Amino acid sequence: MKFKAHLLLLPLLFFITGNAFAQARYTHSHNDYANNTPFYKAFYNGFNSIEADIFLVDGKLLVSHSDKALEPERTLKGMYLEPVLYALRKDTTRRLCLLIDDKEDYRKLLPKLIKELKPLKPYLLSKENPYGRLKILISGNRPIPANYKDYPSILWFDDDLVYPHTQAEWDRVGQVSLNFEKWSKWKGVGAIPEADRKRLLKTVDSVHTNTGKLVRFWGGPDLPESWDTQIAFGADIIGTDKIEQLAAFLAKKSLRQPTTSVIPNKLSK
């Protein structure tokens, strides 16, 4: 088939099918490293997806959005891998997705990443460890689906519906991430145009029905009206640069309208 978050503010709903990350809703800290308290602010506000962009410099994985702003002390290990290990040891109920956005050649970055993940092995979600509480999701520069098999199953891959997949390749996909602006130019003020809403709803429904995967839109308005609209048309992952604001928004929303729906666990044929 071919397609061109200590404070737990929201209940985490999981399937009993083995896919521990098939949640009805979760929150994503976009460019998390850019906020004033990387990892900890998102984690203690209940976020369960956190993003780090990486470069390989002199044998170290450094975290930065741009190669112009690299700092040798801002390592993936120190900013994320060690804090994640400590946090999961302390809180034995939390599940977390660490989205790694490769900013350079994945053929150089991924082997180094795999080595740095070794201390986290007992927690890593994989084919061999289906109840692992940490999903490592590879985004940005990544292999084409046909080459997923060349990497250990501790690595999951972000998808953008560009390439066709076999069922085995879909099994390695951790979620689908799409550019909001390709579906709508709405800026988050007032109601979204009805045609855009229907197009977004149709896309999410199609991904859920045909692949059973979670859907995230990036690049959309980072405003309460937009968060509410994304929830309404079925987006599973709400991304933001405004961690505390989104956490408070969803906490209030859950009081008046609890989330109870789940996503079908169906893979493409």
C-alpha atoms as one frame of an Amber mdcrd trajectory, in Angstrom:
protein
   0.000   0.000   0.000   1.247   3.503  -0.760   0.564   6.845   0.967   2.151
  10.521  -1.428   5.170  13.245  29.292   6.574  12.452  37.680   3.242  14.488
  37.122   1.006  12.434  34.945  -1.603  14.847  33.738  -3.300  12.520  31.314
  -4.226   8.848  31.584  -2.141   6.643  29.290  -4.244   4.064  27.474  -2.485
   1.014  26.083  -3.454  -1.921  23.943  -3.099  -5.470  25.204  -1.827  -6.482
  21.762   1.841  -5.929  22.644   2.129  -2.411  21.230   2.656  -0.532  24.493
   2.775   2.814  22.733  -0.581   2.629  20.949  -1.977   5.328  23.209  -5.155
   7.285  22.704  -3.359  10.598  23.203   0.100  11.759  24.033   2.081  14.971
  24.226   5.270  15.787  22.355   7.913  18.338  23.374   9.066  19.712  20.036
  12.724  20.851  19.951  12.793  20.072  23.671  16.475  20.963  24.017  15.665
  24.596  23.211  13.653  25.189  26.405  15.250  26.382  29.650  15.142  22.943
  31.320  15.642  20.229  28.684  14.018  16.857  29.392  12.972  17.615  32.992
  10.342  20.265  32.224   8.596  18.009  29.711   8.919  14.833  31.787   7.603
  16.376  35.019   4.722  17.995  33.152   3.561  14.536  32.086   4.845  14.583
  28.499   5.534  11.175  27.050   7.299  12.159  23.820  10.446  14.292  23.763
  12.493  15.421  20.767  16.260  15.850  20.416  18.048  16.824  17.205  21.539
  15.368  16.892  24.854  15.831  15.068  27.989  13.668  15.237  31.037  15.779
  16.109  34.447  14.303  16.982  32.856  11.016  17.967  30.167  12.582  20.177
  26.445  12.944  19.548  25.641  16.612  20.191  22.169  18.100  20.554  21.317
  21.187  18.522  18.875  22.375  15.900  21.677  23.750  13.734  25.327  22.949
  13.132  25.963  26.668  13.716  24.945  26.385  17.394  26.788  23.231  18.470
  28.288  23.228  21.999  30.577  20.340  23.094  28.950  20.013  26.540  25.443
  19.570  25.105  25.661  15.838  24.441  22.768  13.469  23.825  24.123  11.233
  26.582  24.251  13.982  29.216  21.083  15.831  28.253  18.808  12.886  27.537
  20.092   9.322  27.784  21.362   9.557  31.373  18.323  11.547  32.627  15.972
   9.098  30.901  17.703   6.126  32.533  17.465   7.759  35.970  13.824   8.766
  35.460  12.654   5.323  34.316  14.428   3.673  37.252  12.702   6.035  39.682
   9.252   5.909  38.091   8.456   2.334  37.159   5.118   3.199  35.552   6.222
   5.775  32.984   6.528   5.080  29.298   8.410   7.454  27.056   9.181   8.058
  23.414  12.499   9.744  22.647  12.326  11.108  19.127  15.822  11.417  17.670
  15.958  13.752  14.682  19.089  12.908  12.685  20.468  16.096  11.189  23.287
  14.414   9.269  24.001  11.149   7.455  22.124   8.425   9.344  24.740   5.887
   8.253  27.234   7.667  10.544  24.889   8.686  13.354  22.874   5.508  13.910
  25.792   3.146  14.690  27.008   5.634  17.333  23.488   6.004  18.721  23.062
   2.224  19.008  26.273   2.026  21.081  25.161   4.859  23.384  21.809   3.154
  23.975  23.364   0.008  25.506  22.915   1.117  29.173  19.209   1.571  28.421
  18.733  -1.901  26.901  16.375  -3.278  29.640  13.970  -0.395  28.985  14.046
  -0.306  25.194  10.877  -1.271  23.347  11.725  -3.802  20.664  10.596  -7.035
  19.029  12.556  -8.884  21.703  11.257  -6.672  24.516   7.627  -5.814  23.634
   6.946  -4.391  27.111   9.907  -2.017  27.079   9.007   1.439  28.390  11.268
   3.530  26.134  10.691   3.860  22.425  13.566   5.257  20.364  12.034   6.863
  17.293  14.284   7.888  14.397  13.213  10.923  12.398  14.878  13.410  10.057
  17.554  11.756   7.929  16.681   8.071   8.115  16.847   4.913   6.011  14.242
   4.130   3.395  11.736   1.482   4.554  13.445  -1.313   2.618  16.560  -0.780
   4.769  14.861  -0.814   8.196  15.787  -4.493   8.466  19.464  -3.524   8.560
  19.014  -1.966  12.015  18.233  -3.580  15.393  14.620  -3.611  16.478  15.369
  -1.178  19.339  15.103   1.502  16.650  11.674   2.570  15.410  11.157   4.865
  12.461   9.059   7.952  11.891   7.085   7.905   8.642   5.716  10.590   6.331
   3.643   8.448   3.936   6.017   9.064   1.040   7.236   5.510   0.408   5.268
   2.283  -0.020   5.797  -0.282   2.763   5.581  -4.021   3.110   3.887  -5.257
   6.280   7.318  -6.052   7.769   8.372  -2.460   7.116   5.195  -1.060   8.689
   6.022  -3.175  11.749   9.139  -1.020  12.232   7.225   2.285  12.026   6.686
   3.951  15.401   4.351   6.701  14.235   3.370   8.838  11.269   4.425  12.516
  11.311   2.999  14.918   8.751   3.542  18.564   7.847   0.356  20.399   8.888
   0.855  23.096   6.237   0.483  20.546   3.443  -3.100  20.013   4.606  -4.020
  23.496   5.800  -2.720  27.086   5.868  -4.932  27.878   8.891  -3.093  29.988
  11.496  -5.030  28.831  14.553  -7.329  31.856  14.882 -11.052  31.258  14.566
 -12.463  28.032  13.186 -10.416  25.971  10.747 -11.913  25.959   7.220 -14.330
  23.067   6.894 -12.634  21.685   3.792  -9.298  21.577   5.642 -10.881  19.912
   8.657 -12.410  17.211   6.507  -9.122  16.646   4.663  -7.209  16.284   7.941
  -9.876  14.009   9.408  -9.827  11.796   6.317  -6.039  11.511   6.451  -5.976
  10.547  10.130  -8.785   8.040   9.668  -6.953   6.496   6.712  -3.710   6.069
   8.656  -5.546   4.578  11.655  -7.587   2.186   9.542  -4.841   1.020   7.206
  -1.779   1.003   9.458  -2.914   1.281  13.103  -0.220   3.895  13.657  -0.239
   7.043  15.787  -0.435  10.338  13.882   1.375  13.590  14.690   1.208  16.855
  12.760   4.169  19.213  12.932   4.418  22.810  11.779   0.857  23.679  12.761
  -0.259  26.637  14.901   1.021  26.209  18.465  -2.121  27.630  20.060  -4.990
  26.289  22.207  -7.475  26.520  19.338  -5.151  24.427  17.199  -4.550  21.846
  19.953  -8.302  21.520  20.402  -8.836  21.212  16.652  -6.157  18.520  16.312
  -7.773  16.500  19.092 -11.157  16.888  17.385  -9.970  15.500  14.043  -8.160
  12.600  15.739  -4.456  13.481  15.921  -2.907  11.184  18.524   0.176  13.244
  19.366  -0.033  16.950  20.120   3.322  18.700  19.681   4.305  22.016  21.214
   7.100  24.381  22.192   4.842  25.592  25.059   5.163  22.720  27.519   3.476
  24.205  30.583   0.662  25.794  28.590  -0.235  22.580  26.751  -0.035  20.531
  29.969  -2.434  22.923  31.720  -4.758  23.006  28.692  -5.002  19.214  28.505
  -5.402  18.835  32.269  -8.425  21.133  32.187  -9.813  19.448  29.086  -9.532
  15.992  30.616 -11.714  17.110  33.521 -14.620  18.035  31.298 -14.101  15.591
  28.425 -12.028  12.486  29.254 -10.352  10.690  26.361 -11.662   7.150  25.970
 -11.175   6.302  22.313  -8.396   4.062  21.041  -6.741   3.456  17.693  -7.335
   0.279  15.701  -4.305  -2.000  15.668  -4.417  -2.952  12.010  -1.425  -3.215
   9.747  -1.477  -2.602   6.007  -1.586  -5.626   3.822
